[in-house]
Amino acid sequence: MKRIIYIILVFMWCSATPYAQEILSPEGLWKLGRLSDPQVSPDAKTVIYGVTRYRIEDNKGKRSLYGKKINGGEANCLTCDMEASVYNARWRPDGQKIGFLTNTSDKMQLWEMNPDGTDKQQVSDFEKSISNFSYAPDGGHIAFTMLVKLDSTVNDMYPDLPHADARIIDDLMYRHWDSWHDYQYSYLFYAPYNDGEVTGGPVDVMEGEKFDTPLNPFGGAEHITWSPDGKKLVYVSKKSTGKEYALSTNSDLYQYDLQSRETVNITEGMDGYDTDPVFSPNGETLAWLSMARPGFESDKNVIWLMDTQSGLKRSATGNVDMSASHVRWDEDSEKVYFIGGVEATYQVFAMEVNNLLDSRREVPDAEPVAITKGIHNYYDIVVADNQLIGTKASMSQPIELFRIDVKNGGEEIFTVVNKEQLDATEMGKVEKRIVKTTDGKDMLTWVIYPPDFDPEKKYPALLYCQGGPQSAVSQFFSYRWNFQLMAAHGYIVVAPNRRGLPTFGQDWNDQISGDWGGQAMKDYLAAIDEVAKEPYVDENRLGAVGASYGGYSVYYLAGIHEGRFKTFISHCGLFNLESWYGSTEELFFANWDIGGPYWREPQPVSYERFSPHKFVKDWDTPILVVHGEKDFRVPINQGMEAFQVAQIKGIPSRFLYFPEEGHWVLSPQNGILWHRVFFDWLDSYLK
């Protein structure tokens, strides 16, 4: 008999409210404030953070900066009087000003204000917009990135054809995720600064190099850091181009000396991703994240340390079966805090590292210690004396700031950005199950119930197929694939952490590579079959939904499900692995997970055994296909091919096409449309 462990978790904001609660809606999702980027003042007394709020009728959002005293009091909006959004807020090292970026005459420039939001003044007026701004710790410089045009357009090459609209392409990586290459490169600059004034012109750290920092498209300010004495800059760059860039994950850390103006690659020979450098407060040690295996973008992130004087390097967490992120130093430079994944949750850990670079030690003897526990995700942490401030969420709660006691792990909510709206919204029960897989393994599966769940009734159920393929079904609060929203529409959601998802050890994570249509598909079916046995689940009203690899999973299940499901929804899914390999951009991903190009001899087994288009002869179930024109990771031909098959076979099908969206749906009205079509389709076949 299969073992099932039930741990029922109801996430509530406070005690029962005195008014009737409503269920979550798509419009309600877009009204929630989205908190990000906490920063602690130098005296550790105040936290600033950004909150983005969307106006559905305007189809856009505005990001404002808030401040709150750590010892209590109300949060104050510091920039609500400004029309434009503000970004990248940083405390000046003396704590007397807050710097931030905002648009000025269509250019993003540096502004400053007092800690209470008064006396806002523009500081910079560079030729182009700037981003990824930071103060040098000694207050003598600022660093920032700015785009530099180095490549020629057809109009540059043929000036007598000013209206020619074309591209001449001679190498790969001419487009990436959702953007065509714009002939520009993101360069690191610094400029002298003194008490609210930029006192000299910018100095180009990467002059003449056709490379970027931060890494495109997801890297940010965490890829650039100052040494504590303000004399050096360390930045992340993947210094390759074209086909080599498409095939490699080899990014490195480069250290630039402001006095000598020389640059040194300090991770040369480490051939995977090296990212997120951060100096210890005393400047003696540099920590960063490193992946060991070249070409594997989802390898374990290991914390590495380097003695800044001797250059000695050593892994801190290489022997720990956990991937790390968001490394932060304590004030004494003796330990690091970081976030690590544990069984589909993300927790805060601490690790003593002050002796790890002792050359007399053969291997580190320190072990990470979990500070937090619980069913939640932490996404970022900042250090404030003997406590941490972290961004935390769950399936039932969007991100808020929490205070964490580093001694006992106690947590206390610090911000209440969405309290009023969430107090008025009834959330469904979230249940944790352990389901046995076909090969006898334990698989954590989340089951989310409708807010008004009645065990005497029967409900339709949705199998949620996760993307990635290496991305945990953790306690995330999504603004598109929101489990509480699905449950609020009367569906029981089944979300398994199938083979290939992190936070269960590297072996479980690695088992998806080269086996996309194998054990992972059996895991999906094991999860839905187990939950479908419940008396309150109508086994004749099951659907499967997912995006990216999850969309691939839907296409694959459509050919092998043997009548289990009554409908499918695939968003940006991979359909034909051969045509996908010939049109995607970061080929290192395809080479690692699929096995290489389809013309390789012998041909990788993925193309014959695991390409969904090979199984369309058995398609017979209604399907909704969703795709964005600007999705260059999974190009739109994948969705078009799948929809065309369904139409030709006479299968009820619909194609939701977004000409201005990429791999995600990011604008408010498109997001609401997405949900309306999503639920209209499901309701038509499952209700």
C-alpha positions as CSV (number, residue, x, y, z in Angstrom):
1,M,0.0,0.0,0.0
2,K,1.4,3.4,-1.0
3,R,2.6,5.6,1.9
4,I,1.0,9.0,1.9
5,I,2.0,11.7,4.4
6,Y,-0.4,14.6,4.9
7,I,0.8,17.8,6.3
8,I,-2.0,20.3,6.1
9,L,-0.8,23.9,6.0
10,V,-3.3,26.8,6.0
11,F,-1.5,30.1,5.5
12,M,-3.4,32.9,7.2
13,W,-2.5,36.6,7.6
14,C,-4.3,37.1,10.8
15,S,-7.3,36.0,12.8
16,A,-10.8,35.9,11.2
17,T,-11.8,39.1,9.6
18,P,-15.1,40.8,10.4
19,Y,-16.3,40.8,6.8
20,A,-17.0,38.3,4.1
21,Q,-14.0,37.1,2.2
22,E,-13.6,36.9,-1.6
23,I,-11.8,34.4,-3.7
24,L,-8.7,35.3,-5.7
25,S,-9.2,36.7,-9.3
26,P,-6.9,37.5,-12.2
27,E,-7.6,41.2,-11.6
28,G,-6.9,40.8,-7.9
29,L,-3.5,39.3,-8.7
30,W,-2.5,42.4,-10.7
31,K,-3.6,44.7,-7.9
32,L,-1.2,43.1,-5.4
33,G,1.9,45.2,-4.7
34,R,5.2,43.4,-5.7
35,L,8.0,44.0,-3.2
36,S,11.7,43.8,-4.1
37,D,15.3,44.8,-3.5
38,P,15.6,45.5,0.3
39,Q,18.6,47.6,1.4
40,V,19.7,48.3,5.0
41,S,21.1,51.7,6.0
42,P,24.8,51.8,7.1
43,D,23.7,52.3,10.7
44,A,21.4,49.2,10.4
45,K,18.3,51.2,11.6
46,T,16.3,51.6,8.4
47,V,15.3,49.4,5.5
48,I,14.3,50.7,2.1
49,Y,12.6,48.6,-0.5
50,G,10.6,49.0,-3.8
51,V,7.0,48.2,-4.4
52,T,5.6,47.9,-7.9
53,R,1.8,48.5,-8.4
54,Y,0.0,48.1,-11.6
55,R,-2.9,50.1,-13.1
56,I,-4.8,47.6,-15.2
57,E,-6.6,50.4,-17.1
58,D,-3.3,52.0,-18.1
59,N,-1.7,48.6,-18.8
60,K,1.5,49.6,-16.9
61,G,3.0,49.8,-13.5
62,K,4.9,52.2,-11.3
63,R,7.6,51.3,-8.8
64,S,8.0,53.4,-5.7
65,L,10.5,53.4,-2.9
66,Y,9.5,52.9,0.7
67,G,11.4,53.2,4.0
68,K,10.8,51.7,7.4
69,K,12.6,51.7,10.7
70,I,13.8,48.3,11.8
71,N,12.7,48.8,15.4
72,G,9.1,49.5,14.3
73,G,6.8,52.2,13.0
74,E,4.9,52.7,9.8
75,A,6.4,52.4,6.3
76,N,6.7,55.7,4.5
77,C,6.6,56.1,0.7
78,L,9.6,58.1,-0.2
79,T,9.0,58.6,-3.9
80,C,5.2,58.5,-4.3
81,D,5.4,62.2,-5.3
82,M,7.4,61.3,-8.4
83,E,5.6,60.5,-11.6
84,A,8.2,58.0,-12.9
85,S,9.2,54.7,-11.4
86,V,12.4,54.5,-9.3
87,Y,14.9,51.6,-9.4
88,N,18.2,50.4,-8.0
89,A,18.0,52.4,-4.7
90,R,21.3,52.3,-2.7
91,W,22.4,54.0,0.6
92,R,25.3,56.4,0.3
93,P,28.1,55.0,2.5
94,D,27.7,57.8,5.0
95,G,24.0,57.1,5.3
96,Q,23.1,60.8,4.6
97,K,21.5,60.2,1.2
98,I,19.7,57.5,-0.8
99,G,20.7,57.2,-4.4
100,F,18.3,55.8,-7.0
101,L,17.7,55.7,-10.8
102,T,14.8,57.2,-12.5
103,N,14.0,58.5,-16.0
104,T,15.0,62.1,-16.8
105,S,14.1,63.3,-20.3
106,D,13.9,59.7,-21.5
107,K,17.2,58.8,-19.9
108,M,17.7,56.8,-16.7
109,Q,20.0,58.9,-14.4
110,L,21.2,59.0,-10.8
111,W,19.2,61.0,-8.3
112,E,19.6,61.4,-4.6
113,M,17.3,62.3,-1.7
114,N,17.4,62.5,2.1
115,P,16.5,59.4,4.0
116,D,13.0,60.8,4.6
117,G,12.4,61.4,0.9
118,T,12.9,65.1,0.9
119,D,15.3,67.2,-1.2
120,K,15.3,65.1,-4.4
121,Q,18.1,66.2,-6.7
122,Q,19.4,64.9,-10.0
123,V,23.1,63.9,-9.7
124,S,24.2,62.6,-13.1
125,D,23.6,63.7,-16.7
126,F,25.4,61.1,-18.8
127,E,25.0,60.8,-22.5
128,K,22.9,57.6,-22.2
129,S,20.8,55.8,-19.7
130,I,22.6,54.1,-16.9
131,S,21.8,51.0,-14.8
132,N,23.3,48.8,-12.1
133,F,24.5,51.8,-10.1
134,S,26.5,51.6,-6.8
135,Y,28.6,53.8,-4.5
136,A,32.2,53.0,-3.8
137,P,32.5,52.1,-0.1
138,D,34.8,55.1,0.5
139,G,32.3,57.5,-1.2
140,G,34.8,58.6,-3.8
141,H,33.3,57.0,-6.9
142,I,30.1,55.7,-8.4
143,A,29.9,52.6,-10.7
144,F,27.3,51.9,-13.3
145,T,26.7,50.3,-16.6
146,M,25.8,51.9,-19.9
147,L,25.2,50.7,-23.4
148,V,28.0,51.2,-26.0
149,K,27.3,50.8,-29.7
150,L,30.1,48.8,-31.4
151,D,28.4,46.9,-34.2
152,S,27.2,48.4,-37.5
153,T,23.6,48.3,-38.8
154,V,22.8,47.9,-42.5
155,N,22.2,51.7,-42.5
156,D,25.7,52.3,-41.1
157,M,27.2,50.1,-43.8
158,Y,25.0,51.5,-46.6
159,P,24.4,55.1,-45.7
160,D,22.7,55.8,-49.0
161,L,19.9,53.4,-48.0
162,P,18.6,55.1,-44.8
163,H,15.2,53.3,-45.0
164,A,16.5,49.8,-45.6
165,D,15.0,47.5,-42.9
166,A,17.2,44.4,-42.7
167,R,19.9,42.6,-40.7
168,I,23.1,41.1,-42.0
169,I,24.0,38.2,-39.7
170,D,27.3,36.4,-39.8
171,D,27.3,34.5,-36.5
172,L,25.1,33.1,-33.8
173,M,23.4,34.7,-30.8
174,Y,21.8,37.4,-33.0
175,R,18.8,37.1,-30.7
176,H,18.4,36.1,-27.0
177,W,15.3,35.1,-25.0
178,D,13.1,37.9,-26.2
179,S,15.3,40.5,-27.9
180,W,17.3,40.8,-31.1
181,H,20.9,42.0,-30.6
182,D,20.8,45.8,-30.8
183,Y,24.4,46.3,-31.9
184,Q,25.3,47.5,-28.3
185,Y,27.1,46.1,-25.3
186,S,26.5,46.7,-21.6
187,Y,29.8,48.2,-20.3
188,L,31.0,48.9,-16.8
189,F,32.0,52.5,-16.0
190,Y,33.0,54.4,-12.9
191,A,33.2,58.2,-12.3
192,P,34.5,60.3,-9.5
193,Y,31.9,61.5,-7.0
194,N,31.8,63.9,-4.1
195,D,28.9,64.7,-1.9
196,G,26.1,64.7,-4.4
197,E,28.2,65.7,-7.5
198,V,29.8,63.7,-10.3
199,T,33.1,65.5,-10.5
200,G,34.5,64.0,-13.6
201,G,33.8,62.0,-16.8
202,P,33.1,58.3,-16.8
203,V,36.0,55.8,-17.1
204,D,35.4,52.8,-19.3
205,V,36.4,49.6,-17.7
206,M,35.8,47.4,-20.8
207,E,37.0,49.7,-23.6
208,G,36.9,48.0,-27.0
209,E,35.5,44.7,-25.7
210,K,32.4,43.2,-27.3
211,F,31.2,41.6,-24.1
212,D,28.6,42.5,-21.5
213,T,28.3,42.9,-17.8
214,P,26.0,41.9,-16.1
215,L,25.2,38.6,-17.9
216,N,22.3,39.0,-20.3
217,P,19.4,38.9,-19.9
218,F,18.8,38.1,-16.2
219,G,21.9,39.4,-14.5
220,G,21.8,42.6,-12.4
221,A,23.6,44.6,-9.8
222,E,24.6,41.4,-8.0
223,H,27.2,40.8,-10.8
224,I,29.2,43.9,-9.9
225,T,30.8,44.7,-6.5
226,W,33.3,47.1,-5.0
227,S,36.2,46.1,-2.8
228,P,35.7,47.6,0.7
229,D,38.6,50.1,0.2
230,G,37.0,51.4,-3.0
231,K,40.1,50.6,-5.0
232,K,38.9,47.6,-7.1
233,L,35.8,46.5,-9.0
234,V,34.9,42.9,-9.6
235,Y,32.4,42.1,-12.3
236,V,30.9,39.1,-14.0
237,S,31.3,38.6,-17.8
238,K,31.0,35.9,-20.3
239,K,33.9,36.9,-22.6
240,S,32.9,35.0,-25.7
241,T,30.9,35.8,-28.7
242,G,28.8,34.3,-31.5
243,K,28.8,30.5,-31.7
244,E,31.2,30.1,-28.8
245,Y,28.8,32.1,-26.6
246,A,25.8,30.0,-27.7
247,L,27.7,26.8,-26.8
248,S,29.3,27.8,-23.5
249,T,28.3,28.7,-19.9
250,N,31.8,29.9,-19.0
251,S,31.4,33.2,-17.2
252,D,34.2,34.5,-15.1
253,L,34.9,37.1,-12.4
254,Y,37.2,40.0,-13.6
255,Q,38.9,42.3,-11.1
256,Y,39.7,45.8,-12.3
257,D,42.2,48.0,-10.4
258,L,41.2,51.7,-10.5
259,Q,44.8,52.9,-10.0
260,S,46.6,50.7,-12.5
261,R,43.5,50.3,-14.8
262,E,44.5,46.6,-15.3
263,T,42.0,43.8,-15.4
264,V,42.6,40.2,-14.1
265,N,40.5,37.1,-14.6
266,I,40.4,35.7,-11.1
267,T,38.4,32.5,-12.0
268,E,40.4,31.5,-15.0
269,G,40.2,27.7,-15.4
270,M,36.8,27.5,-13.7
271,D,34.8,26.7,-16.8
272,G,31.1,26.8,-15.6
273,Y,29.1,29.8,-14.5
274,D,30.9,32.0,-11.9
275,T,28.6,34.8,-10.6
276,D,27.5,37.0,-7.7
277,P,30.9,38.2,-6.2
278,V,30.8,39.7,-2.7
279,F,33.7,40.9,-0.5
280,S,33.9,40.3,3.2
281,P,33.6,43.6,5.2
282,N,37.3,43.4,6.1
283,G,38.3,42.9,2.5
284,E,40.3,39.8,3.1
285,T,38.0,37.3,1.4
286,L,35.9,37.3,-1.8
287,A,33.0,34.9,-2.0
288,W,31.1,33.9,-5.1
289,L,28.9,31.2,-6.7
290,S,30.4,28.7,-9.1
291,M,29.0,25.8,-11.2
292,A,31.6,23.1,-12.0
293,R,30.3,21.5,-15.2
294,P,30.7,23.5,-18.4
295,G,27.5,23.7,-20.5
296,F,25.1,22.8,-17.6
297,E,23.1,25.9,-16.7
298,S,21.3,24.1,-13.8
299,D,24.4,22.6,-12.1
300,K,24.8,23.0,-8.3
301,N,25.8,26.5,-7.3
302,V,28.8,26.1,-4.9
303,I,30.1,28.9,-2.7
304,W,33.8,29.6,-3.3
305,L,36.1,31.7,-1.3
306,M,39.4,33.5,-2.3
307,D,42.0,35.0,-0.1
308,T,42.4,38.5,-1.6
309,Q,46.1,38.7,-0.6
310,S,47.4,35.2,-1.5
311,G,44.9,34.3,-4.2
312,L,44.2,30.9,-2.5
313,K,40.8,29.6,-3.6
314,R,38.7,27.0,-1.8
315,S,35.2,25.6,-2.1
316,A,33.1,26.2,1.0
317,T,30.0,24.1,0.1
318,G,31.3,21.7,-2.5
319,N,30.7,18.7,-0.2
320,V,27.1,19.9,0.6
321,D,24.4,18.4,-1.5
322,M,22.6,21.7,-1.9
323,S,22.7,24.6,-4.4
324,A,23.4,28.0,-2.8
325,S,22.3,31.5,-3.7
326,H,22.3,35.1,-2.3
327,V,25.5,34.9,-0.3
328,R,25.8,37.6,2.4
329,W,28.6,38.2,5.0
330,D,28.2,38.9,8.7
331,E,29.7,42.1,10.1
332,D,32.7,40.3,11.5
333,S,33.7,38.6,8.2
334,E,33.6,35.2,10.0
335,K,30.5,33.6,8.5
336,V,28.3,33.8,5.4
337,Y,24.5,33.6,5.2
338,F,22.9,32.1,2.1
339,I,19.7,30.7,0.7
340,G,19.5,27.0,0.0
341,G,16.8,24.7,-1.3
342,V,15.4,21.9,0.9
343,E,12.5,19.7,-0.3
344,A,10.7,22.3,-2.4
345,T,11.3,25.2,0.0
346,Y,14.1,27.8,0.2
347,Q,15.6,28.4,3.6
348,V,18.3,30.7,5.1
349,F,21.5,29.0,6.2
350,A,24.6,30.2,8.0
351,M,28.2,28.8,7.7
352,E,31.4,29.6,9.6
353,V,34.1,30.3,7.0
354,N,36.8,32.3,8.8
355,N,39.2,29.3,8.9
356,L,38.3,27.7,5.5
357,L,41.2,29.5,3.7
358,D,43.8,28.2,6.1
359,S,46.2,26.5,3.7
360,R,47.1,24.0,6.4
361,R,43.6,22.6,6.2
362,E,43.0,19.9,3.6
363,V,39.2,20.1,3.5
364,P,36.7,22.4,5.1
365,D,35.3,21.1,8.4
366,A,32.4,23.6,8.7
367,E,28.8,22.7,7.8
368,P,25.9,24.9,6.9
369,V,23.4,25.4,9.7
370,A,19.7,26.0,8.9
371,I,18.4,29.2,10.4
372,T,14.8,29.1,9.1
373,K,12.4,26.2,8.7
374,G,8.9,26.0,7.4
375,I,6.8,25.8,4.2
376,H,8.0,29.0,2.5
377,N,10.5,30.4,0.1
378,Y,13.1,33.0,1.0
379,Y,14.4,34.9,-2.1
380,D,16.8,37.5,-0.7
381,I,18.4,38.5,2.6
382,V,20.2,41.5,3.9
383,V,22.2,41.7,7.2
384,A,21.3,44.2,9.9
385,D,23.4,43.7,13.1
386,N,22.3,40.4,14.7
387,Q,19.3,39.9,12.5
388,L,18.5,39.4,8.9
389,I,15.8,41.0,6.8
390,G,14.5,38.6,4.1
391,T,12.0,38.5,1.3
392,K,9.7,35.6,1.9
393,A,6.7,34.1,0.1
394,S,4.5,31.0,0.0
395,M,1.8,29.7,-2.4
396,S,-0.7,31.7,-0.3
397,Q,1.2,34.9,0.3
398,P,3.2,37.2,-2.1
399,I,6.6,38.5,-1.1
400,E,6.9,40.4,2.1
401,L,9.8,41.3,4.3
402,F,10.5,39.3,7.4
403,R,12.8,39.9,10.3
404,I,14.9,36.8,11.2
405,D,16.7,36.2,14.5
406,V,20.0,34.6,13.5
407,K,20.4,33.0,17.0
408,N,17.1,31.1,17.2
409,G,15.6,31.4,13.7
410,G,12.6,33.3,14.9
411,E,10.7,35.1,12.2
412,E,8.5,38.2,12.4
413,I,6.7,39.8,9.5
414,F,8.2,43.3,8.9
415,T,6.1,44.7,6.0
416,V,2.4,44.3,5.2
417,V,2.2,45.6,1.6
418,N,-0.9,43.6,0.7
419,K,-2.5,43.0,4.1
420,E,-5.9,44.6,3.4
421,Q,-6.4,42.8,0.2
422,L,-5.2,39.5,1.5
423,D,-7.3,39.8,4.6
424,A,-10.3,40.0,2.3
425,T,-9.3,37.0,0.2
426,E,-9.9,33.4,1.2
427,M,-7.1,31.1,0.3
428,G,-7.3,27.3,-0.2
429,K,-5.7,24.6,1.8
430,V,-2.2,23.6,0.7
431,E,-1.3,20.0,1.4
432,K,2.0,18.2,1.2
433,R,2.0,14.6,0.1
434,I,4.6,12.0,-0.5
435,V,3.7,9.8,-3.5
436,K,5.5,6.7,-4.5
437,T,7.0,6.8,-8.0
438,T,7.0,3.8,-10.4
439,D,10.6,3.1,-9.4
440,G,9.9,3.2,-5.7
441,K,11.1,6.7,-4.9
442,D,9.4,9.2,-2.6
443,M,8.1,12.3,-4.5
444,L,6.9,15.4,-2.8
445,T,3.7,16.6,-4.3
446,W,1.7,19.7,-3.4
447,V,-2.1,19.5,-3.5
448,I,-4.0,22.8,-3.4
449,Y,-7.7,22.7,-2.7
450,P,-10.5,25.2,-3.5
451,P,-11.1,27.8,-0.7
452,D,-14.6,26.4,0.0
453,F,-13.5,22.7,-0.3
454,D,-16.2,20.2,0.6
455,P,-14.9,16.6,0.8
456,E,-18.4,15.3,0.1
457,K,-18.3,16.9,-3.4
458,K,-16.4,15.9,-6.5
459,Y,-14.0,18.3,-8.1
460,P,-12.1,18.5,-11.4
461,A,-8.3,18.3,-11.0
462,L,-5.4,19.8,-12.8
463,L,-1.9,18.2,-13.2
464,Y,0.6,21.1,-13.1
465,C,3.7,20.4,-15.2
466,Q,6.7,22.5,-14.1
467,G,9.1,24.1,-16.5
468,G,12.9,24.4,-16.3
469,P,13.2,21.5,-16.6
470,Q,15.3,22.0,-13.5
471,S,13.2,24.4,-11.5
472,A,11.6,23.3,-8.2
473,V,7.8,23.4,-7.6
474,S,8.5,25.3,-4.4
475,Q,6.5,27.7,-2.4
476,F,6.4,30.4,-5.1
477,F,3.6,32.9,-5.5
478,S,3.3,33.2,-9.2
479,Y,1.4,36.0,-11.0
480,R,0.5,33.6,-13.9
481,W,0.7,30.0,-12.8
482,N,-0.9,30.8,-9.5
483,F,-2.1,27.7,-7.7
484,Q,-4.5,29.6,-5.4
485,L,-6.1,31.3,-8.4
486,M,-6.6,27.9,-10.1
487,A,-8.1,26.5,-6.9
488,A,-10.3,29.5,-6.5
489,H,-11.9,28.6,-9.8
490,G,-13.0,25.2,-8.4
491,Y,-10.0,23.0,-9.3
492,I,-7.9,20.8,-7.2
493,V,-4.3,21.4,-8.3
494,V,-1.7,18.5,-8.2
495,A,1.8,19.9,-8.5
496,P,4.5,17.1,-8.2
497,N,8.2,17.7,-7.8
498,R,9.0,15.1,-10.5
499,R,12.4,13.9,-11.6
500,G,14.8,16.7,-12.5
501,L,13.7,19.3,-9.9
502,P,16.2,20.7,-7.5
503,T,16.1,20.9,-3.7
504,F,16.1,17.1,-3.4
505,G,19.8,16.5,-4.0
506,Q,21.9,16.7,-7.1
507,D,21.2,13.2,-8.3
508,W,17.4,13.8,-8.4
509,N,18.1,17.1,-10.2
510,D,20.4,15.5,-12.8
511,Q,18.0,12.6,-13.7
512,I,16.0,14.7,-16.2
513,S,19.0,15.4,-18.5
514,G,18.8,13.1,-21.5
515,D,15.6,11.6,-20.3
516,W,12.9,14.2,-20.9
517,G,10.2,11.8,-21.8
518,G,11.2,9.0,-19.5
519,Q,10.9,8.8,-15.7
520,A,9.6,12.4,-15.4
521,M,6.5,11.5,-17.4
522,K,6.0,8.4,-15.2
523,D,6.3,10.7,-12.1
524,Y,3.6,13.0,-13.5
525,L,1.2,10.1,-14.0
526,A,2.0,8.6,-10.7
527,A,1.0,11.9,-9.0
528,I,-2.3,12.4,-10.8
529,D,-3.2,8.7,-10.5
530,E,-2.7,8.8,-6.8
531,V,-4.7,11.9,-6.1
532,A,-7.4,10.8,-8.6
533,K,-8.2,7.9,-6.2
534,E,-9.6,10.4,-3.6
535,P,-13.4,10.3,-3.4
536,Y,-13.6,14.1,-3.9
537,V,-11.7,14.0,-7.2
538,D,-13.6,13.3,-10.4
539,E,-11.3,11.0,-12.4
540,N,-13.3,11.8,-15.5
541,R,-12.5,15.5,-15.3
542,L,-8.7,15.7,-15.3
543,G,-6.6,18.3,-17.2
544,A,-2.9,18.9,-17.6
545,V,-1.3,22.3,-17.9
546,G,2.2,23.7,-18.1
547,A,4.7,26.1,-19.7
548,S,8.2,25.7,-21.3
549,Y,9.3,22.2,-20.4
550,G,5.9,22.0,-18.7
551,G,4.4,22.8,-22.1
552,Y,6.6,20.1,-23.6
553,S,5.3,17.7,-21.0
554,V,1.7,18.5,-22.0
555,Y,2.5,17.8,-25.6
556,Y,4.2,14.6,-24.7
557,L,1.4,13.5,-22.3
558,A,-1.1,14.2,-25.1
559,G,0.4,11.2,-27.0
560,I,0.7,8.7,-24.1
561,H,-1.9,9.5,-21.5
562,E,-4.3,6.7,-22.5
563,G,-7.5,8.7,-21.9
564,R,-6.6,10.0,-18.4
565,F,-7.1,13.7,-19.4
566,K,-10.0,15.5,-20.9
567,T,-8.1,18.6,-21.9
568,F,-4.6,20.1,-22.2
569,I,-3.1,23.6,-22.1
570,S,0.5,24.1,-23.3
571,H,2.2,27.5,-23.0
572,C,5.5,28.0,-24.9
573,G,6.1,24.3,-25.1
574,L,8.7,22.4,-27.1
575,F,6.9,20.3,-29.7
576,N,9.5,19.2,-32.3
577,L,13.0,18.8,-30.9
578,E,14.7,18.8,-34.3
579,S,13.1,22.1,-35.4
580,W,13.6,23.5,-31.9
581,Y,17.3,22.7,-31.9
582,G,17.6,24.5,-35.3
583,S,15.9,27.7,-34.0
584,T,16.7,28.2,-30.3
585,E,19.6,30.4,-29.1
586,E,21.6,29.1,-26.1
587,L,22.7,25.8,-27.6
588,F,24.6,24.7,-24.5
589,F,21.2,24.0,-22.9
590,A,20.1,21.8,-25.8
591,N,23.4,20.1,-26.0
592,W,23.4,19.2,-22.3
593,D,19.7,18.2,-21.9
594,I,18.9,16.7,-25.3
595,G,22.4,15.3,-26.1
596,G,23.5,17.5,-29.0
597,P,22.4,18.2,-32.5
598,Y,20.0,15.9,-34.4
599,W,22.6,15.1,-37.1
600,R,25.1,13.8,-34.7
601,E,26.0,10.1,-35.3
602,P,24.7,8.2,-33.5
603,Q,21.8,10.5,-33.2
604,P,20.9,11.3,-29.5
605,V,18.0,9.1,-28.4
606,S,16.0,12.2,-27.4
607,Y,15.0,13.0,-30.9
608,E,13.4,9.6,-31.6
609,R,12.1,8.7,-28.1
610,F,11.3,12.0,-26.5
611,S,10.1,14.5,-29.2
612,P,6.3,15.0,-28.7
613,H,5.7,15.3,-32.5
614,K,6.6,11.6,-32.8
615,F,3.4,10.7,-30.9
616,V,0.8,12.9,-32.5
617,K,-0.8,9.9,-34.2
618,D,-2.3,9.2,-30.7
619,W,-3.5,12.8,-30.1
620,D,-7.3,12.9,-29.6
621,T,-7.8,15.3,-26.7
622,P,-8.8,19.0,-26.8
623,I,-5.8,21.3,-26.5
624,L,-5.2,25.1,-26.0
625,V,-1.8,26.3,-27.3
626,V,-0.4,29.6,-26.1
627,H,2.7,31.2,-27.5
628,G,4.5,34.6,-27.7
629,E,6.1,35.9,-30.9
630,K,9.2,37.2,-29.0
631,D,10.0,33.8,-27.4
632,F,13.4,33.0,-28.8
633,R,14.2,30.3,-26.3
634,V,11.2,28.3,-27.5
635,P,10.4,29.9,-30.9
636,I,6.9,30.4,-32.0
637,N,7.1,27.7,-34.7
638,Q,6.8,25.1,-31.8
639,G,3.3,26.3,-30.9
640,M,2.3,26.7,-34.5
641,E,3.3,23.2,-35.4
642,A,1.4,21.7,-32.5
643,F,-1.7,23.7,-33.2
644,Q,-1.6,22.8,-36.9
645,V,-1.5,19.1,-36.0
646,A,-4.5,19.4,-33.8
647,Q,-6.4,21.3,-36.4
648,I,-5.6,18.9,-39.2
649,K,-6.6,15.9,-37.0
650,G,-9.9,17.6,-36.2
651,I,-9.1,17.9,-32.5
652,P,-10.9,20.8,-30.7
653,S,-8.1,23.3,-30.4
654,R,-7.4,27.0,-29.9
655,F,-4.2,29.1,-30.4
656,L,-3.7,32.1,-28.1
657,Y,-1.0,34.2,-29.8
658,F,0.7,37.2,-28.2
659,P,2.7,39.3,-30.8
660,E,4.5,41.4,-28.1
661,E,5.2,38.8,-25.4
662,G,8.1,36.4,-25.1
663,H,8.5,33.3,-22.9
664,W,6.4,35.0,-20.3
665,V,3.3,37.2,-20.3
666,L,4.4,40.5,-18.6
667,S,1.8,43.2,-19.3
668,P,-1.3,43.5,-17.1
669,Q,-4.0,43.3,-19.7
670,N,-2.3,40.5,-21.6
671,G,-1.9,38.7,-18.3
672,I,-5.7,39.1,-17.5
673,L,-6.5,37.9,-21.0
674,W,-4.3,34.9,-20.6
675,H,-6.2,33.9,-17.4
676,R,-9.6,34.5,-19.0
677,V,-8.8,32.3,-22.0
678,F,-7.1,29.7,-19.7
679,F,-10.2,29.3,-17.4
680,D,-12.7,29.6,-20.3
681,W,-11.0,26.6,-21.9
682,L,-10.7,24.5,-18.8
683,D,-14.3,25.2,-17.8
684,S,-15.5,24.2,-21.3
685,Y,-14.1,20.7,-20.9
686,L,-13.9,20.0,-17.2
687,K,-17.1,21.6,-15.8
